[in-house]
Amino acid sequence: MQEYSKKGLLILDICLCSILILLDQITKIQAVRFLKDRPAVPLIRGVLELYYLENTGAAFSMLQNARWFFIIIAIAACAAMILFLSKIPRTVRMMPLHLCLIFILSGAVGNLIDRLILGVVRDFIYFSLINFPVFNVADIYVTCATFVLVFLILFRYREEDFSIG
């Protein structure tokens, strides 16, 4: 079974994570620039719009103003992702799992940066059709990667794939 070098994979992880975090932060900066204090911009009328919102809580406005709680949870989640990444076998078979963890880590760091620096998370994507909570690119990383991760764990990987020798 082909195995990647630990150093090479670490460099790849850092590069990919940095690019994903940068993309998230650029979209948030542009959202502030073009959307803050302005009416929503419909992309698909009645379905999808760009709407700037500063969120002090989680989805559906849960736990508003619990900044330090979210910071501690995000740091713990990031530490867990880094630990899991270091323990996953470095094989081609495990690469999808590895990438899911990189996306989750990148999303967590993207929103953590907002909470640490601004005290709020900048959200700007709104599915008005179903009145879904306003979200951002980091949220997309976390949500999509978590969905794929659950699918992989349920249908692709077996317990023996995770044995650490």
Backbone as a printed PyTorch tensor [residue, N CA C, xyz], in Angstrom:
tensor([[[  0.8430,  -1.1760,   0.0000],
         [  0.0000,   0.0000,   0.0000],
         [  0.8920,   1.2440,   0.0000]],

        [[  0.6110,   2.1700,  -0.9240],
         [  1.4230,   3.3820,  -1.0130],
         [  1.2240,   4.2560,   0.2140]],

        [[  2.3210,   4.7430,   0.7590],
         [  2.2660,   5.6100,   1.9330],
         [  2.9910,   6.9100,   1.6240]],

        [[  2.4150,   8.0100,   2.0900],
         [  3.0090,   9.3250,   1.8980],
         [  4.0170,   9.6000,   3.0040]],

        [[  5.0240,  10.4090,   2.6960],
         [  5.9790,  10.7770,   3.7420],
         [  5.2930,  11.7210,   4.7230]],

        [[  5.6640,  11.5940,   5.9790],
         [  5.0580,  12.4180,   7.0210],
         [  5.3440,  13.8950,   6.7660]],

        [[  6.5760,  14.2270,   6.3990],
         [  6.9630,  15.6130,   6.1490],
         [  6.2270,  16.1740,   4.9330]],

        [[  6.1510,  15.4050,   3.8560],
         [  5.4670,  15.8530,   2.6520],
         [  3.9970,  16.1020,   2.8930]],

        [[  3.3590,  15.2130,   3.6390],
         [  1.9440,  15.3710,   3.9440],
         [  1.7140,  16.5620,   4.8610]],

        [[  2.6130,  16.7890,   5.8030],
         [  2.4920,  17.9520,   6.6870],
         [  2.5800,  19.2480,   5.8920]],

        [[  3.5070,  19.3170,   4.9520],
         [  3.6360,  20.5130,   4.1090],
         [  2.3650,  20.7040,   3.2770]],

        [[  1.8480,  19.6300,   2.7180],
         [  0.6040,  19.6960,   1.9530],
         [ -0.5530,  20.1690,   2.8360]],

        [[ -0.6400,  19.6280,   4.0430],
         [ -1.6840,  20.0260,   4.9960],
         [ -1.6240,  21.5190,   5.2920]],

        [[ -0.4370,  22.0150,   5.5900],
         [ -0.2730,  23.4250,   5.9350],
         [ -0.6380,  24.3130,   4.7460]],

        [[ -0.2010,  23.9270,   3.5500],
         [ -0.5060,  24.7160,   2.3470],
         [ -2.0050,  24.7360,   2.0650]],

        [[ -2.6360,  23.5590,   2.0720],
         [ -4.0680,  23.4820,   1.7790],
         [ -4.8810,  24.2300,   2.8350]],

        [[ -4.5410,  24.0320,   4.0810],
         [ -5.2380,  24.7050,   5.1760],
         [ -5.0900,  26.2240,   5.0370]],

        [[ -3.8980,  26.6850,   4.7320],
         [ -3.6500,  28.1220,   4.5690],
         [ -4.4630,  28.6970,   3.4200]],

        [[ -4.5100,  27.9810,   2.3020],
         [ -5.2840,  28.4470,   1.1440],
         [ -6.7740,  28.5190,   1.4760]],

        [[ -7.2920,  27.4900,   2.1390],
         [ -8.7100,  27.4750,   2.4960],
         [ -9.0590,  28.5900,   3.4730]],

        [[ -8.2140,  28.8120,   4.4560],
         [ -8.4530,  29.8900,   5.4290],
         [ -8.3770,  31.2460,   4.7260]],

        [[ -7.4040,  31.4020,   3.8510],
         [ -7.2660,  32.6590,   3.0970],
         [ -8.5110,  32.9160,   2.2490]],

        [[ -9.0020,  31.9120,   1.5510],
         [-10.2230,  32.0750,   0.7490],
         [-11.4040,  32.4950,   1.6220]],

        [[-11.5420,  31.8550,   2.7700],
         [-12.6170,  32.2160,   3.6960],
         [-12.4860,  33.6750,   4.1260]],

        [[-11.2990,  34.0770,   4.5260],
         [-11.1010,  35.4460,   5.0060],
         [-11.2960,  36.4720,   3.8890]],

        [[-10.8580,  36.1550,   2.6790],
         [-11.0590,  37.0760,   1.5480],
         [-12.5480,  37.2640,   1.2810]],

        [[-13.3190,  36.1730,   1.2980],
         [-14.7620,  36.3070,   1.0560],
         [-15.4280,  37.1390,   2.1540]],

        [[-14.9760,  36.9950,   3.3800],
         [-15.5440,  37.7780,   4.4780],
         [-15.1740,  39.2510,   4.3530]],

        [[-13.9480,  39.5290,   3.9590],
         [-13.5240,  40.9210,   3.7480],
         [-14.3580,  41.5520,   2.6320]],

        [[-14.5690,  40.8110,   1.5610],
         [-15.3680,  41.3280,   0.4530],
         [-16.8360,  41.4910,   0.8540]],

        [[-17.3400,  40.6060,   1.6930],
         [-18.7160,  40.7370,   2.1820],
         [-18.8770,  42.0290,   2.9780]],

        [[-17.9100,  42.3230,   3.8260],
         [-17.9550,  43.5830,   4.5820],
         [-17.9140,  44.7570,   3.6090]],

        [[-17.0220,  44.6830,   2.6710],
         [-16.8220,  45.7810,   1.7090],
         [-18.0740,  46.0620,   0.8750]],

        [[-18.7290,  45.0170,   0.3790],
         [-19.8270,  45.2060,  -0.5640],
         [-21.2250,  45.0110,   0.0130]],

        [[-21.3440,  44.4000,   1.1980],
         [-22.6700,  44.0650,   1.7070],
         [-23.0460,  44.7380,   3.0220]],

        [[-22.0630,  45.1040,   3.8290],
         [-22.3740,  45.6580,   5.1560],
         [-23.1630,  46.9580,   5.0190]],

        [[-24.2100,  47.0690,   5.8320],
         [-25.0810,  48.2500,   5.8590],
         [-25.7740,  48.4990,   4.5250]],

        [[-25.9900,  47.4350,   3.7700],
         [-26.6870,  47.5310,   2.4860],
         [-27.7730,  46.4600,   2.4460]],

        [[-28.7650,  46.6570,   1.5840],
         [-29.8070,  45.6250,   1.4590],
         [-29.2360,  44.3480,   0.8380]],

        [[-29.9450,  43.2620,   1.0410],
         [-29.5290,  41.9690,   0.4930],
         [-29.4360,  42.0350,  -1.0330]],

        [[-28.5100,  41.2480,  -1.5600],
         [-28.3180,  41.1610,  -3.0160],
         [-28.8210,  39.7920,  -3.4650]],

        [[-29.9500,  39.7610,  -4.1980],
         [-30.4630,  38.4670,  -4.6580],
         [-29.5650,  37.8630,  -5.7340]],

        [[-29.1960,  36.6060,  -5.5700],
         [-28.4750,  35.8630,  -6.6010],
         [-29.4730,  35.0570,  -7.4180]],

        [[-30.3830,  34.3800,  -6.7190],
         [-31.5130,  33.6950,  -7.3380],
         [-32.7360,  34.1760,  -6.5540]],

        [[-33.5120,  35.0540,  -7.1640],
         [-34.6300,  35.7150,  -6.4910],
         [-35.5260,  34.7130,  -5.7440]],

        [[-35.7090,  34.9780,  -4.4530],
         [-36.5550,  34.1340,  -3.6230],
         [-35.9140,  32.8450,  -3.1520]],

        [[-34.6320,  32.6350,  -3.5340],
         [-33.9620,  31.3830,  -3.1690],
         [-32.6540,  31.6450,  -2.4400]],

        [[-31.7670,  32.4000,  -3.0690],
         [-30.4190,  32.5950,  -2.5400],
         [-30.0370,  34.0610,  -2.6550]],

        [[-29.5160,  34.6020,  -1.5590],
         [-29.0780,  35.9910,  -1.5860],
         [-27.8400,  36.1950,  -0.7230]],

        [[-27.1630,  37.2730,  -0.9970],
         [-26.0300,  37.6970,  -0.1760],
         [-26.5480,  38.7360,   0.7960]],

        [[-26.3760,  38.4560,   2.0740],
         [-26.9190,  39.3060,   3.1320],
         [-25.9210,  39.3150,   4.2800]],

        [[-25.3640,  40.4610,   4.6010],
         [-24.3210,  40.5360,   5.6190],
         [-24.9170,  40.5160,   7.0170]],

        [[-24.3170,  39.6980,   7.8670],
         [-24.7640,  39.5680,   9.2530],
         [-23.5480,  39.2830,  10.1290]],

        [[-23.4720,  39.9590,  11.2610],
         [-22.4260,  39.6660,  12.2460],
         [-23.0490,  38.8020,  13.3220]],

        [[-22.5500,  37.5970,  13.4540],
         [-23.1350,  36.5860,  14.3220],
         [-22.3100,  36.4420,  15.5950]],

        [[-22.9510,  36.6550,  16.7400],
         [-22.2560,  36.4720,  18.0150],
         [-22.5320,  35.0980,  18.6180]],

        [[-23.3470,  34.3110,  17.9400],
         [-23.6930,  32.9800,  18.4540],
         [-23.3810,  31.9010,  17.4440]],

        [[-24.2120,  30.8720,  17.4890],
         [-24.0840,  29.7610,  16.5450],
         [-25.2930,  29.7960,  15.6100]],

        [[-25.4890,  28.7360,  14.8550],
         [-26.6150,  28.6680,  13.9210],
         [-27.9340,  28.8960,  14.6540]],

        [[-28.8670,  29.5030,  13.9440],
         [-30.1960,  29.8130,  14.4830],
         [-30.1070,  30.7070,  15.7220]],

        [[-29.0510,  31.4980,  15.8120],
         [-28.8460,  32.4590,  16.9090],
         [-28.7510,  31.8110,  18.2790]],

        [[-28.3370,  30.5650,  18.3180],
         [-28.1800,  29.8800,  19.6060],
         [-26.9580,  30.4300,  20.3370]],

        [[-27.0480,  30.4970,  21.6390],
         [-25.9380,  30.8990,  22.5130],
         [-25.3270,  32.2340,  22.0920]],

        [[-26.1790,  33.2220,  21.8890],
         [-25.6980,  34.5550,  21.5430],
         [-24.7740,  35.0850,  22.6400]],

        [[-23.7510,  35.7940,  22.2240],
         [-22.7820,  36.4460,  23.1170],
         [-22.0060,  35.4700,  24.0000]],

        [[-21.8230,  34.2410,  23.5250],
         [-21.0300,  33.2450,  24.2480],
         [-19.6640,  33.1150,  23.5670]],

        [[-19.0480,  34.2500,  23.3050],
         [-17.8030,  34.3130,  22.5260],
         [-16.7290,  33.3740,  23.0590]],

        [[-16.4390,  33.4520,  24.3580],
         [-15.3490,  32.6530,  24.9190],
         [-15.6640,  31.1670,  24.9120]],

        [[-16.9240,  30.8270,  25.0490],
         [-17.3430,  29.4250,  24.9320],
         [-16.9900,  28.9040,  23.5460]],

        [[-17.3470,  29.6670,  22.5020],
         [-17.0660,  29.2510,  21.1250],
         [-15.5730,  29.2340,  20.8370]],

        [[-14.8410,  30.1600,  21.4040],
         [-13.3860,  30.1810,  21.2140],
         [-12.7640,  28.9210,  21.8180]],

        [[-13.1540,  28.5670,  23.0190],
         [-12.6180,  27.3730,  23.6880],
         [-12.9960,  26.1130,  22.9150]],

        [[-14.2550,  26.0280,  22.4730],
         [-14.7070,  24.8650,  21.6910],
         [-13.9210,  24.7740,  20.3860]],

        [[-13.7170,  25.9100,  19.7110],
         [-12.9840,  25.9120,  18.4380],
         [-11.5340,  25.4800,  18.6320]],

        [[-10.8950,  25.9720,  19.6710],
         [ -9.5050,  25.5850,  19.9480],
         [ -9.4270,  24.0890,  20.2470]],

        [[-10.3590,  23.5860,  21.0350],
         [-10.3880,  22.1500,  21.3390],
         [-10.6380,  21.3270,  20.0680]],

        [[-11.5480,  21.7860,  19.2270],
         [-11.8290,  21.0760,  17.9780],
         [-10.6100,  21.0830,  17.0670]],

        [[ -9.9250,  22.2080,  16.9940],
         [ -8.7100,  22.2950,  16.1690],
         [ -7.6390,  21.3500,  16.6930]],

        [[ -7.4750,  21.3140,  18.0020],
         [ -6.4940,  20.4050,  18.5980],
         [ -6.8580,  18.9460,  18.2890]],

        [[ -8.1460,  18.6200,  18.3700],
         [ -8.5980,  17.2550,  18.0600],
         [ -8.3340,  16.9170,  16.5960]],

        [[ -8.6100,  17.8630,  15.6870],
         [ -8.3660,  17.6200,  14.2590],
         [ -6.8790,  17.3880,  14.0000]],

        [[ -6.0290,  18.1730,  14.6180],
         [ -4.5820,  18.0240,  14.4370],
         [ -4.1290,  16.6740,  14.9930]],

        [[ -4.6510,  16.2820,  16.1370],
         [ -4.3230,  14.9760,  16.7170],
         [ -4.7790,  13.8480,  15.7870]],

        [[ -6.0280,  13.9200,  15.3080],
         [ -6.5310,  12.8910,  14.3940],
         [ -5.6860,  12.8350,  13.1370]],

        [[ -5.3440,  14.0130,  12.5930],
         [ -4.5190,  14.0450,  11.3770],
         [ -3.1730,  13.3600,  11.5900]],

        [[ -2.6070,  13.5240,  12.7780],
         [ -1.3040,  12.9140,  13.0520],
         [ -1.3970,  11.3990,  13.2400]],

        [[ -2.5910,  10.8940,  13.5530],
         [ -2.7710,   9.4710,  13.8310],
         [ -3.2770,   8.6660,  12.6360]],

        [[ -3.8440,   9.3380,  11.6520],
         [ -4.3970,   8.6320,  10.4960],
         [ -3.2630,   8.0240,   9.6820]],

        [[ -3.3980,   6.7750,   9.2890],
         [ -2.3760,   6.1990,   8.3980],
         [ -2.2300,   7.0610,   7.1320]],

        [[ -1.0060,   7.2150,   6.6700],
         [ -0.7070,   8.1060,   5.5420],
         [ -0.7840,   7.3480,   4.2130]],

        [[ -1.9150,   6.7140,   3.9610],
         [ -2.0760,   5.9120,   2.7530],
         [ -3.0660,   6.5930,   1.7960]],

        [[ -3.0360,   6.1430,   0.5540],
         [ -3.9630,   6.6580,  -0.4570],
         [ -5.4070,   6.3990,  -0.0170]],

        [[ -5.6490,   5.2230,   0.5400],
         [ -7.0020,   4.8710,   0.9860],
         [ -7.5450,   5.8520,   2.0250]],

        [[ -6.6860,   6.3840,   2.8630],
         [ -7.1280,   7.2710,   3.9410],
         [ -7.1390,   8.7530,   3.5380]],

        [[ -6.7150,   9.0650,   2.3180],
         [ -6.6370,  10.4640,   1.8910],
         [ -7.9880,  11.1900,   1.9390]],

        [[ -9.1150,  10.5680,   1.5460],
         [-10.3930,  11.2880,   1.6690],
         [-10.7030,  11.6910,   3.1190]],

        [[-10.4260,  10.8110,   4.0530],
         [-10.6290,  11.1240,   5.4660],
         [ -9.7090,  12.2680,   5.8770]],

        [[ -8.4790,  12.1830,   5.4440],
         [ -7.4880,  13.2090,   5.7440],
         [ -7.9640,  14.5780,   5.2320]],

        [[ -8.4340,  14.6210,   3.9960],
         [ -8.9060,  15.8830,   3.4050],
         [-10.1280,  16.4330,   4.1360]],

        [[-11.0280,  15.5510,   4.5540],
         [-12.1870,  16.0100,   5.3330],
         [-11.7390,  16.7250,   6.6010]],

        [[-10.7640,  16.1500,   7.2910],
         [-10.2730,  16.7690,   8.5220],
         [ -9.5960,  18.1090,   8.2420]],

        [[ -8.9010,  18.2250,   7.1220],
         [ -8.2720,  19.4990,   6.7420],
         [ -9.3490,  20.5590,   6.5080]],

        [[-10.4260,  20.1960,   5.8210],
         [-11.5060,  21.1580,   5.5700],
         [-12.1900,  21.5640,   6.8700]],

        [[-12.4460,  20.6140,   7.7570],
         [-13.0710,  20.9420,   9.0440],
         [-12.1480,  21.8530,   9.8500]],

        [[-10.8690,  21.5260,   9.8920],
         [ -9.8910,  22.3540,  10.5980],
         [ -9.8530,  23.7640,  10.0130]],

        [[ -9.8310,  23.8750,   8.7000],
         [ -9.7770,  25.1840,   8.0440],
         [-11.0170,  26.0230,   8.3630]],

        [[-12.1810,  25.3970,   8.3420],
         [-13.4070,  26.1110,   8.6830],
         [-13.4200,  26.5810,  10.1260]],

        [[-12.9770,  25.7110,  11.0100],
         [-12.9210,  26.0810,  12.4340],
         [-11.9600,  27.2470,  12.6480]],

        [[-10.8030,  27.2000,  12.0110],
         [ -9.8210,  28.2840,  12.1550],
         [-10.3530,  29.5760,  11.5390]],

        [[-11.0200,  29.4820,  10.3870],
         [-11.5810,  30.6710,   9.7460],
         [-12.5490,  31.4140,  10.6490]],

        [[-13.4580,  30.6880,  11.2820],
         [-14.4060,  31.3330,  12.1890],
         [-13.7520,  31.7230,  13.5100]],

        [[-12.7470,  30.9750,  13.9320],
         [-12.0080,  31.3220,  15.1430],
         [-11.2840,  32.6550,  14.9710]],

        [[-10.7120,  32.8700,  13.8160],
         [-10.0460,  34.1510,  13.5370],
         [-11.0340,  35.2960,  13.7220]],

        [[-12.2330,  35.1540,  13.1640],
         [-13.2540,  36.1970,  13.3180],
         [-13.5780,  36.4450,  14.7860]],

        [[-13.8060,  35.3690,  15.5250],
         [-14.1800,  35.5360,  16.9410],
         [-13.0640,  36.1820,  17.7560]],

        [[-11.8180,  35.7720,  17.4930],
         [-10.6940,  36.3300,  18.2510],
         [-10.4490,  37.7980,  17.9200]],

        [[-10.4880,  38.1350,  16.6380],
         [-10.1360,  39.4950,  16.2140],
         [-11.3210,  40.4470,  16.2990]],

        [[-12.4960,  39.9950,  15.8710],
         [-13.6490,  40.8910,  15.7720],
         [-14.6960,  40.6820,  16.8680]],

        [[-14.6660,  39.5270,  17.5030],
         [-15.6770,  39.2210,  18.5130],
         [-16.9710,  38.6880,  17.9140]],

        [[-17.0540,  38.6130,  16.5910],
         [-18.2310,  38.1100,  15.8790],
         [-17.7550,  37.3030,  14.6760]],

        [[-18.6470,  36.5040,  14.1230],
         [-18.3630,  35.7880,  12.8820],
         [-19.1360,  36.5010,  11.7700]],

        [[-18.4430,  36.7740,  10.6710],
         [-19.0620,  37.4580,   9.5330],
         [-19.7250,  36.4300,   8.6200]],

        [[-21.0420,  36.5100,   8.5190],
         [-21.8280,  35.6130,   7.6760],
         [-22.4460,  36.4280,   6.5450]],

        [[-22.6900,  35.7830,   5.4020],
         [-23.2140,  36.5630,   4.2740],
         [-23.9540,  35.7610,   3.2100]],

        [[-24.1130,  34.4610,   3.3700],
         [-24.8320,  33.6520,   2.3900],
         [-26.1500,  33.2270,   3.0290]],

        [[-27.2580,  33.5080,   2.3310],
         [-28.5770,  33.2630,   2.9150],
         [-29.4950,  32.5500,   1.9240]],

        [[-29.9880,  31.3510,   2.3200],
         [-30.9960,  30.6450,   1.5360],
         [-32.3590,  31.1250,   2.0170]],

        [[-32.8830,  32.1150,   1.3440],
         [-34.1530,  32.7070,   1.7560],
         [-35.3300,  31.7670,   1.5030]],

        [[-35.2020,  30.8430,   0.5550],
         [-36.2810,  29.9130,   0.2290],
         [-36.7260,  29.1220,   1.4530]],

        [[-35.7700,  28.6950,   2.2610],
         [-36.1020,  27.8890,   3.4420],
         [-35.7760,  28.6100,   4.7520]],

        [[-35.4670,  29.9010,   4.6530],
         [-35.1150,  30.7030,   5.8270],
         [-34.0070,  30.0370,   6.6470]],

        [[-32.9990,  29.5430,   5.9320],
         [-31.8490,  28.8940,   6.5630],
         [-30.9700,  29.9600,   7.2050]],

        [[-30.2850,  29.6660,   8.3100],
         [-29.4180,  30.6670,   8.9350],
         [-28.3610,  31.1790,   7.9430]],

        [[-28.0150,  32.4410,   8.0880],
         [-26.9810,  33.0430,   7.2550],
         [-25.6500,  32.3800,   7.6170]],

        [[-24.8420,  32.0660,   6.6140],
         [-23.6010,  31.3490,   6.8620],
         [-22.4810,  31.9090,   5.9990]],

        [[-21.2930,  31.3020,   6.0860],
         [-20.1240,  31.7860,   5.3470],
         [-19.3590,  30.5980,   4.7530]],

        [[-18.2490,  30.8960,   4.1080],
         [-17.4600,  29.8590,   3.4420],
         [-16.8880,  28.8570,   4.4480]],

        [[-16.4330,  29.3200,   5.5930],
         [-15.9120,  28.4050,   6.6210],
         [-16.9920,  27.4180,   7.0640]],

        [[-18.2200,  27.8910,   7.1760],
         [-19.3280,  27.0050,   7.5430],
         [-19.5590,  25.9490,   6.4730]],

        [[-19.3840,  26.3330,   5.2070],
         [-19.5280,  25.3720,   4.1100],
         [-18.4600,  24.2920,   4.2250]],

        [[-17.2280,  24.6930,   4.5060],
         [-16.1510,  23.7130,   4.6810],
         [-16.5330,  22.6890,   5.7470]],

        [[-16.9400,  23.1900,   6.9110],
         [-17.2330,  22.3090,   8.0440],
         [-18.4240,  21.4040,   7.7480]],

        [[-19.4930,  21.9790,   7.2240],
         [-20.7160,  21.2100,   6.9840],
         [-20.5100,  20.1370,   5.9220]],

        [[-19.9670,  20.5140,   4.7880],
         [-19.7710,  19.5450,   3.6970],
         [-18.7690,  18.4620,   4.0940]],

        [[-17.6680,  18.8600,   4.7070],
         [-16.6520,  17.8790,   5.1030],
         [-17.1870,  16.9340,   6.1770]],

        [[-17.9930,  17.4370,   7.0890],
         [-18.5710,  16.5800,   8.1260],
         [-19.5290,  15.5710,   7.5050]],

        [[-20.3400,  16.0160,   6.5440],
         [-21.2540,  15.1000,   5.8440],
         [-20.4630,  13.9930,   5.1470]],

        [[-19.4140,  14.3650,   4.4160],
         [-18.5850,  13.3810,   3.7130],
         [-17.8880,  12.4660,   4.7220]],

        [[-17.4020,  13.0340,   5.8160],
         [-16.7250,  12.2600,   6.8590],
         [-17.6460,  11.1830,   7.4240]],

        [[-18.8660,  11.5420,   7.7410],
         [-19.8340,  10.5680,   8.2640],
         [-20.0750,   9.4700,   7.2300]],

        [[-20.2590,   9.8630,   5.9700],
         [-20.4530,   8.8880,   4.8970],
         [-19.2540,   7.9300,   4.8110]],

        [[-18.0440,   8.4750,   4.8380],
         [-16.8380,   7.6460,   4.7560],
         [-16.7500,   6.6570,   5.9150]],

        [[-17.0180,   7.1450,   7.1040],
         [-16.9190,   6.2840,   8.2900],
         [-17.9870,   5.1900,   8.2500]],

        [[-19.1810,   5.5340,   7.7710],
         [-20.2560,   4.5440,   7.7200],
         [-20.1040,   3.5340,   6.5850]],

        [[-19.6010,   3.9820,   5.4310],
         [-19.6630,   3.1330,   4.2470],
         [-18.3260,   2.7680,   3.6120]],

        [[-17.2480,   3.4230,   3.9490],
         [-15.9780,   3.1170,   3.2830],
         [-14.9720,   2.4330,   4.2030]],

        [[-14.7950,   2.9800,   5.3750],
         [-13.7340,   2.4940,   6.2430],
         [-14.2370,   1.4360,   7.2170]],

        [[-13.2990,   0.5630,   7.5610],
         [-13.5640,  -0.4710,   8.5610],
         [-12.6610,  -0.2030,   9.7640]],

        [[-12.9400,  -0.8600,  10.8380],
         [-12.1590,  -0.6510,  12.0670],
         [-10.6830,  -0.9130,  11.8420]],

        [[-10.3540,  -1.9180,  11.0500],
         [ -8.9460,  -2.2530,  10.8310],
         [ -8.1990,  -1.1640,  10.0300]],

        [[ -8.9270,  -0.3030,   9.3310],
         [ -8.2900,   0.8070,   8.6170],
         [ -7.6490,   1.8040,   9.6020]],

        [[ -8.1180,   1.8010,  10.8230],
         [ -7.6460,   2.7740,  11.8060],
         [ -6.6440,   2.1930,  12.7940]],

        [[ -6.2480,   0.9530,  12.6020],
         [ -5.2800,   0.3610,  13.5340],
         [ -3.9460,   1.0690,  13.3850]],

        [[ -3.4110,   1.4300,  14.5100],
         [ -2.1250,   2.1370,  14.5380],
         [ -1.0840,   1.1690,  15.0320]],

        [[ -0.1540,   0.8580,  14.1350],
         [  0.8240,  -0.1810,  14.4360],
         [  2.0270,   0.3110,  14.9660]]])
